[in-house]
Amino acid sequence: MRVLTPFGAAAGDTRPLARRRPSLAGLRIGILDNSKPNAIALLEQVAEGLVARAEGARIVRWQKPGASLPATIIDEVAAGADVVLTASAD
């Protein structure tokens, strides 16, 4: 019997992490709801916790109807928020 490992090599280019903001104070915290059950509940809780710790921060919300996201929405989110949270929470 031949046993194969389930681990594969990840293909593709690696990219550096986005630069971390020193503070969220006064920033627009975007939440992008993917319309999966419970995703918005998770996103709202996390965003509200961040806003409570960051003076003057506010939440900006977007909801996408399905798995894919048109480039125009991505541009809108990028222009309308300083940081963005998204989640998949089935």
Secondary structure, 3 states (H helix, E strand, C coil): CCCCCCCCCCCCCCCCCCCCCCCCCCCEEEEEECCCCCHHHHHHHHHHHHHHHCCCCEEEEEECCCCCCCHHHHHHHHHHCCEEEEECCC
